[in-house]
Amino acid sequence: MSGNTGEGITICPPTERNEDYRYPMKLESEIFKAISMEDSAAALDAFSEFFDYVVAYSDDNREFIYKQMFVFSIGLARLCVEKGIEDVNNLGLEYMYDTVAIRSWCEMKIERCIRNLKNIKEDYSDDLIGDAIAFIEKNYAQVISLSDISGKVNLSSFYFTKLFKAKTGMTFVEYLTDYRMKVAKKLLEENMELKVQDVGERVGYMDYKYFCKCFRKNTGVTPASYRSQLSPGKSRELKLEESSDVLKIKKERVEQ
């Protein structure tokens, strides 16, 4: 490899004939940028070029290679501190007595740094979705829009939608509807005298017909049928209510 373009700083030139050596700051920056982007392949490719450059100037001087990698490890540790992840120190590097071992040690530290960075982001995203779910379960009776909930966790609607689906297996609307239906079923079970319309309103549906439609889609039966299955003694009374539900829905379809 030819000498660099002059970018970088001079650190322990190995021989007088290689006094033009400069620590490859540009390549180091490329490595750290790839690490920040969690791109392991790009980071290792850039490090390979970085390491080959150092070796090309070393004249097989292990101490020179060690000192350059020591400087690199300090920069990597600083990056980890800035990212708030576990420090990657240079313990063990001083015991590496051949080029292959030094290279492997540095590559291992790069991969560890990226792995820790991913773990931190994973934990952070779990916290965000946890906050979103807590918000849904506290405010399910209110009108909640995608922009409302994504704003609560300081994410764009687009990114929140992708992250929420990845973490829960459901879209925000599917999760909200499913949670509302769970609460509705519990109200139907525990409050036999509560009107179906009132149950719908308590879980965020001001439109009675729309509540019945959502409930049937979620459970396969109307709210009145669901309740009648739980309390046979109220069967006749609730069948009348169910018939009324069906008539209202049919009337709505005709009007549309």
N, C-alpha and C positions, 0 to 999 in steps of 0.2 A: 504494500500500500504506500502510496506517495504521502509526503508530508501534508499537514492540514493547511487551511487557508489563513492561518494566523489567529483564528478565533480561539479563545481560551486563555489559560494562564500557565506559566512555567512551573512545573513541579518535578524536582529531582531529575534533571536530564541525565541519562545513564552514561553517555560518553561524550567526549568533545565533538566528535564528528556528527552527533545528533543533537546539537545544541538548538536546532530549530524546533525541537519537540515542544508542543503546547498541549496542556490537558484538554481533551475534547469536550469543551463545555456545550457545544451545539448538540452533539450526540447525547450527552447526558440529559439535556433538556428534552430531547425527543423521547428518551426512555421514560422520564418522569411524566411527560404528557400522556404517553400511552398507558402508564400505570394509572393516572388519574381517570382515564377513560375506561379503565378495567379491561384493556385490550392486551391480553397476555401474549398473543402471538407477535403483535407489533412491538411490544416492550422487549421481548426476548430477541427479536430480529435486530432492533436498534442496539441492544446490549452486545450482541455478537459482533457487530461492526465496531462498536466502542472497544471491546476487548481485543479484537484483532489489531486495531490501530495501536493500542498500548503495547501488545506483544511485538509488533513490527519494529518498534523503537527500542525494545528492551535488550537486544543482544543476548537473549536468554538469561537476563539478570533477574532472578526470582525476587530479590529485594525491591527492585524497581517496580515490577508488576504488583507486588504486595502494596507498596506505598500508593500507587495509583488507585488500586481497588479500595484501599483504606479511605482515601478521599471520597471515592464514590459511595462507600457505605455510610459515610457521615451525611452526605447529601440525601441518600435514601432514608436515613433515620429522621432527618429534618422534615422530609416530605410526609412521612408517617405522622409525625407530631402535628404538622399543619392540618392533616386530614382527620386528626382525632382518632387514629387507630393505634394499635399496639406498636410500640417502638421496635424498629429493626436495628439492633446494635451490631457491632463488629466483633462480638465475642466469638472466638473460634477461628477467625480469619488468620490470626497470627500463627496458628498451628498448621496452616496449609503449606506444604513444602514443594508442591509441583503445580504447574500451570493448569492442568486439568482440574485439580482439586479446588483451586482458587476460583476458576470459572464456574464450576458446579455450585460452589458456596454462594456466589453472587446471584446465579440464576434461581437458586432455591429461595433466597431472600426476596427477589423480585416477585416470584410467584406467591410467596407468603404475604407480601404486602398487598397484592391484588386480592387475594383470598380474604384477608381481613377487611379490606375496603368493601368488598361485596357483602360480607357478613354484617358490617355496620349499616349499609344501605338497606339490607334485608330487614334488620331489626327496626330501622327507622320507618320503613314502609309498613311494617306490621303495626307499629304504633299509630301511624296515620289512619290506616283502615280500621284499627280498633277504635280510634276516636270517632270516625265516621259512623261506625256501627252503633256506638254509644249514643250518638246524636240521633240516629234514626229511632232507636228504641226508646228514647226519651220524648221525641217529638212526633211520633208516628200519627198522632191524632190531628196534627196540623198539616197544612199544605207545605210540602217539601219539594223543591225543584233540584235538579242536578246542579245548577249554578249555586244554589244555596249551600248545599253540602260540600261541594268542591271548594267553595270559598272558605268554609269553616276550617278546612285543613290546609288552606293555602296552596292548592294545586289547580292547574288548568282543568277545565271540564274534560278535555280530551285525555290527558294523562291520568286523571282520577278514574275515568271510565275503564281504561285499560288495566290500571292497578287493582281496582276493586274487583273486576272480573277474574283477574289472575289469582287474587287472594281468596275469594269466596266462591268462585264458580258460577256466580250469578251477576247479572247487571244490577245497577243501583235500583232500578224500577222493580225488577223481579224480587230483589231482597226486601224492599219496602213492602211490596204487595204480600209476599209470603209472611212477613212478620205481622202485618195487619190481620191477615187471615188467621194466624195462630191466636192472636188476641181475641178476634171475633169469635172463634170457636170456644175459647175459654169463657167468654161472656155468655154465649148461648148455653153453655153447659151449667154455669154457676148462677145465672140470673134468669130463671125460667119465665119470670113475669115481664122481663124487659122486652119491649117490642123490637122486632127485627130492624126497623128503621132507626131506632135509637142505638142499636148495636152498631149499625153502619156509621152513624154520625160519631160515635165514640172512637172509632178506629180511622177516622179521617175521610169518610165518604158522605158528603152532603146530598149526593144524588142517590136515592134509594134504589132505583132500577140498576144503576151502574154498580152499586155494591153487590146486589144479587147476582149480577152477571159475573163479576170478578170472583165471588164466592163459589159459584157453580163451576167456573173454569178451574179454580184451585182445588176443589174437593169432589167435584162430580155431581153434587146435589145442591139444591137451594138451601138457604139458611133455615127455612121452616122445616124442610125435610130432615136436615141434619139434626135439628132439635127434637123432632118427633121420634127419631131413631133412638134418642137418649132417654126419652120419657114416653113410653107407650100409653100411659094414662091420659096424656094430653094429645094423643094422636088425632082425634076427631077435630078438636079445636084448631090444631096447627095445620091440618089438611085444608081447612077453610082459608087460613092465612096464606098457605102455599098456592091455593087456587087463585087467590087475589093477586099474588106475586106474578103468576103466569099470565093472568089476564092483562095486567099492567104492562108486562114486557111485550106481549103480542100486540097490544094497542100501540105501543111505542114503535114497533116495527111497521105497522100499517101506516102510521103517520109519517114515517120516514120514506 
